[in-house]
Amino acid sequence: MPSPALLITLGVAVALAAALQGRAFFALRFAPTRHTGAALVAGLLPALLSSVALLLPQDSLSYRVVLWLGIFGLCGFAIPWAYVLGVERGTPADLGIHARRWKLSLALSLLFAAGSLFPVLTRADLSQYAPSHLLGAVVHLNVGGLFELFLYYGLLHLRLRDAFGALPAILGSAAIYSLWHIGTELPLHPDPGAALLMLFVVGLLCHALFATTYNALVIWPFFFTAGVMNDFILNLGLPDVIGRDLSWPALGWGLALGVPAALGWLSRARGRGRGIS
């Protein structure tokens, strides 16, 4: 079962989102478009790929290809940016990447990050991990952080909000977010069912926090990094395992930065070719 601390933090995030959004937070509507359907399909694709990964040894090349190229590269970096820039003819702001309420977003992110790190600093024996492995784990896990940021917050959550309202967007995004862990994190837990429920509650917390400002800065990098290190240190004890080899994370970071940059350049070039400034 989710811990009382997690449930309390979820309650605080929901209360903050409701206070900051006002009546809009509780407004419900039914106005799905083709963009809603595309976002749902894109959000569910990692769950399919993760189910394939469940059949593969986690130390195999095939597993890493599915994770780093399929889930992260294709689903997280290529699809959201290609869809927003190429199909919607939008901008990074349509993925939650903008300057609106950035100070509030940063403050909230640091506040919730401190809450996530407190149990780590008070309960975990960090001396058992080499500092380089802790840093390597942060580098490794934040590729997944960007994948989640672009896909589940930027693409999926914002389009569910536009179609159905803030609360359905939080619930739907959290549910779909939890499913991508089927073949990645769930096999690492002794009770995968309880872990899936925990990840759903974590998803509710994260997406409620995102709904406070709808600015990506409220999630990444500070809150995400603190939250994922909390899980991987206190629950899984993995920094020494995932923080050693950075070859695949280096590829992941190359995709995370290079794919959006390339798609942005193509979008601008297309605009110039059509005489659009």
N, C-alpha and C positions, 0 to 999 in steps of 0.2 A: 504494500500500500504506500502511496505517496506520504512523505513525512509531514508532520504538522507544520514545520517551518516552511516547507514548499507550499502548502495550502494557504498559510497566512500570507506569504509573499504574493501568491496568485490573487488573493483578496485585495491586497494593497494595490496591485497593478490594475485590477478591474476598477476599483474605486477611483484611482487617478484618471484612468481613461474616461470614465463616466463624468468626472468633474470637469476635465479639460474639454471634452467634446460636447457636453451639455445634452440637449434633447436629441441631437443627431446620433448620439451613441445608442439610443434605444429605438430609433426609427427603423422600421422594417419596410421592405419593398420587394417587388418581384419584377425585375427588369433585366433579365439575362440577355446577352447578345452573343454574337459569334466569338467575341473576345473572351467572354466568360467561359464558353466551352473550350476554347483553345487553352486557356490557363488551367482549367481542370485536367485536360488531357496531359499537358506538360507537367503538372504537379503529380500526376499518378504514374507517369513513365518511370521515375526512379524506383517506385515500389516494385514495378515489374522487373526492372534490371536487378534490384536488390534480391528479389526472389530467385533469379537466376544465380546470383552470387552465393545464395544459400547452399547451392549444390556444389560449390567449388571450394577447395581447400584455401584458407585465407592466406597462406604463404605461397600460393601458386601465381604464375604469371597471368593466367586467365582471369583470376579474381582481381588482380591489380588493374588489368585492362578494363574490366567491367566497371570497377570503382572509379579509377582516375580518368579514363577516357569517356566511358559511357555515362556514368552518373554525374561526375563533376564536370568534365569537359563539355559533353553534349547537352545534358539537361540543365546544368547550372550556369554555364558561361555562354554557350552558343544560342540555345533556344530563347531564353528571355531577352537577350540583347537583339537577336535577329528579329524577333517578333515585334518588339517595341519600336525599333528603329526602321525595320523594313516593311512590316505589315501595317502597324498603327501610324507610322510616320511620326513617332513621338520623340521624346528626349529622355535623358537619364532621370529627369524628375518623375517620369511615369513609372520608374522603378523605385521611387522613394529616395532618390539621390538628389538632394537639393539643399538649399541653405535656410529654408523656412524653419523657424523655431530651433535653430541649431544649438543655441546656448542652453535652452531647456532640455533638448534631447541629450546633449552631452552631460548635463548635470544629473539627469535621471539615470543615464547609463552608468555613470560613475557610482551613484548611490546604490543601485541594484547590484553592480559588480562588487562593491564592498561587502554587501550582504552575502553574496555567493562565496567570496574569498574568506570570510570570517571563520566558517567551520574548517576550511582547509588549514588556515594558519594556527588554529587552536587545537585541532584534533589529529592532524596528519604529521608524521615524522618526515619532513621534507629533506632531512639530512641523508636519508637513504637513497636519494636520487642525485645523480650528478647534475650540476647546474646546466651543463651543455645538453643533457637529455631533457630537462624541463623546458629549456628554450626550444629544443628540437620538436618537442611535443606541441608547443604553441604554434610553431611554424607549420607543422603537419596538420593540426586540427583546424587551423584557420583557412586552409583551402576549402574544407567542408563548410566553414563559416560563411565564406563568400558564395559558395554554391547555394546554401540555404537563403542567404540574404537576397540574391538576385531572383531565385525561383519562387520561394515560398512567401517572402515578404513583398518583394517588388512586383513580381508578375501575378502570383496567385491571390494574395491577400487583398491587394488594391482593387482587383477586378471583381472579386467576390463582394467586397464592400460596395462597389458601385452598383452591383446587380441586386444585392439582397440586404445590405445594411451592415453596420459595424459588428454586431453580436454574431450573426451567422458567419461573417468573414473570420472572426476569431475561432469559432467552433470548427468550421470547415477546414481552415488552414491548419489548425492544430491536429486534426484527425489525419489529414493527408500527409502532413509533416512526419507524424509518428510512424507511418507505414514504410517510409524509405529506409528505416533501420532494420527491417526484417532480416536481411542477410548480412548486415554489417555489425551492428552493436548487439542485437538481441541474442545471438549465439554466445556472446561473452558472459551473459548473465545466467546464474543458476536457475532462475525462474523467469523464462522469457515472457510469459503472460503478465506477470507483475511488472516486468520491465517495460512492456508496451504501454500499460496503464500509466506508469510513471512518466514515460515519454510524452504521452498525450497531455498529461497535466503540465509538464514542462512546456509543451507547445502552447497550451492555453496561456501560461504565464508570459511567454515570449511574445505572442501575438497580441495579448492585452497590452503589454508594454509598448509594442509598436503602434497600437491604436491611440496612444497618448498624443503623439505628434505626427505620425506617419512619415517620419524622417529616419532613414537607414542608420543614422548616427546613434540613435537610441539603442540599437541592437549591437552594431559592430563598429569597432573591434572590442570595446571594453567589456560590455556585459556578456557578449558571447564567449569571449576568452575566459572570463572568470567562471561562468557557468559550466563550460565544458571541462575545464580543469578540475572543478569541484567533482564532477561525475567521474572523470577518468582517474583521479587520485584517490578519492574516498571510496568509490564503489568498485573500481576495476583495477587500480594499481598498475596502470599501463605506461606511464611516462618513459620508463627504461626500455620498453619494447618498441614503442612507436617513435621515440625520440632519437634513435640511433642512426637510422639510414634516412637521409634526406634527398635521395635521388628522385623518388617518385613525387614527394612534395615539391621539389624544384620544378618538375614538369608541371605539376598542378598550378603552382604560382605563375609559371609562364603562360599557361592557358587562361588563368583567371585575369591576368593583366593584358595578355596579347589578343585574345579573342574579342573582348569588348572594344579594345582600341582599333583593331582591324575593321570590325563591323561599323564603328563610328566613322572611320575614315571613308569606308565605302559609301556610307549614308551621306556624308558631306559631299563626296565626289559626285554622287548621283544628283544631289541637290544643285550643285554648280553646273552640272551638265544640262539641267533643265532650266537654268537661269534663276534658281532660287538662292537667295543670299542666306 
